[in-house]
Amino acid sequence: MANKNNQELAVVKGAIPKSLKLQFKVLCVQKELQMSAVLEDLIRQWIQAGAPIPEFYDDLLNEESEDIKGYISKSLKLRFKILCTHKRLKIRFVLYALIQEWVDTVLRQCGCKT
């Protein structure tokens, strides 16, 4: 599979709380964004920021999880995987933190959450 820039795509996936996945999907639809494109941007920004270790969120362990997946460039997935391995982070943990931060930011911007 390839994207519009003819880059080979790979699947990135992880388990996140069901409620967060639903919020993410709804916000992407409302903003007319593709979930894969948002995930790719979030991962790219995380890498460019020096791959900071995300804060730990208790609800990751306390809520029922569901898989989330996105299609990103193969080269980006490789960099993401290498950084997660180097920092001893699970990909699902980083995806969860990135998505949670994005959802919180979008909700704050619309005045839906303080």
C-alpha positions as CSV (number, residue, x, y, z in Angstrom):
1,M,0.0,0.0,0.0
2,A,1.2,3.5,-0.8
3,N,0.0,7.0,0.0
4,K,-0.5,10.0,-2.4
5,N,3.3,10.8,-2.2
6,N,4.0,7.2,-3.3
7,Q,5.5,6.4,0.0
8,E,5.2,2.8,1.2
9,L,2.8,2.6,4.2
10,A,2.9,0.4,7.3
11,V,0.4,-0.2,10.0
12,V,1.0,1.2,13.5
13,K,-1.3,0.0,16.1
14,G,-1.8,-0.3,19.8
15,A,-4.5,-0.7,22.4
16,I,-6.0,2.4,24.1
17,P,-9.0,2.8,26.3
18,K,-12.3,2.4,24.3
19,S,-13.6,5.8,25.5
20,L,-10.5,7.6,24.2
21,K,-10.7,5.8,20.8
22,L,-14.3,6.9,20.5
23,Q,-13.4,10.5,21.3
24,F,-10.5,10.4,18.9
25,K,-12.7,9.1,16.1
26,V,-15.5,11.6,16.7
27,L,-13.1,14.6,16.8
28,C,-11.4,13.4,13.6
29,V,-14.7,13.2,11.8
30,Q,-15.8,16.6,13.2
31,K,-12.6,18.2,12.0
32,E,-12.7,16.2,8.7
33,L,-9.4,14.6,9.4
34,Q,-8.2,11.1,8.7
35,M,-7.2,9.2,11.8
36,S,-4.1,7.9,10.1
37,A,-3.0,11.4,9.1
38,V,-3.4,12.7,12.7
39,L,-1.4,9.7,14.0
40,E,1.3,10.3,11.5
41,D,1.5,14.0,12.5
42,L,1.5,13.2,16.2
43,I,4.3,10.6,15.8
44,R,6.4,12.9,13.6
45,Q,6.0,15.7,16.1
46,W,7.0,13.4,19.0
47,I,10.1,12.3,17.1
48,Q,11.0,16.0,16.3
49,A,10.6,16.9,19.9
50,G,13.3,14.4,20.9
51,A,10.9,11.6,21.7
52,P,10.1,12.7,25.3
53,I,8.9,10.0,27.6
54,P,5.2,10.6,28.1
55,E,3.5,10.9,31.5
56,F,1.8,7.8,32.8
57,Y,-2.0,7.8,32.8
58,D,-3.8,5.5,35.3
59,D,-6.8,5.0,33.1
60,L,-4.7,3.2,30.5
61,L,-4.6,0.3,33.0
62,N,-8.1,0.8,34.5
63,E,-10.2,0.9,31.4
64,E,-11.2,-1.7,28.8
65,S,-8.9,-1.3,25.8
66,E,-9.5,-1.5,22.1
67,D,-7.0,-1.6,19.2
68,I,-6.4,1.6,17.2
69,K,-4.4,1.5,14.0
70,G,-3.2,3.9,11.4
71,Y,-1.3,3.8,8.2
72,I,1.9,5.8,8.3
73,S,4.9,5.9,6.1
74,K,7.1,2.8,6.5
75,S,10.2,4.9,7.3
76,L,8.4,6.9,10.0
77,K,7.1,3.6,11.6
78,L,10.7,2.3,11.6
79,R,12.0,5.5,13.3
80,F,9.1,5.3,15.8
81,K,9.7,1.7,16.6
82,I,13.5,2.2,17.1
83,L,13.0,5.2,19.4
84,C,10.4,3.3,21.5
85,T,12.7,0.3,21.7
86,H,15.7,2.5,22.6
87,K,13.7,4.3,25.4
88,R,12.1,1.0,26.5
89,L,8.6,2.3,25.8
90,K,5.7,0.3,24.5
91,I,4.3,1.7,21.2
92,R,0.8,1.4,22.6
93,F,1.8,3.6,25.6
94,V,3.2,6.3,23.4
95,L,0.2,6.2,21.0
96,Y,-2.1,6.5,24.0
97,A,-0.2,9.5,25.4
98,L,-0.1,11.2,22.1
99,I,-3.8,10.7,21.3
100,Q,-4.8,11.7,24.8
101,E,-2.9,14.9,24.6
102,W,-4.3,15.7,21.1
103,V,-7.9,15.0,22.3
104,D,-7.4,17.2,25.4
105,T,-6.0,20.0,23.2
106,V,-8.8,19.9,20.7
107,L,-11.4,19.8,23.5
108,R,-9.8,22.8,25.2
109,Q,-9.7,24.7,22.0
110,C,-13.4,24.3,21.4
111,G,-14.2,25.1,25.1
112,C,-15.6,21.6,25.6
113,K,-13.2,20.7,28.5
114,T,-11.2,22.8,31.0
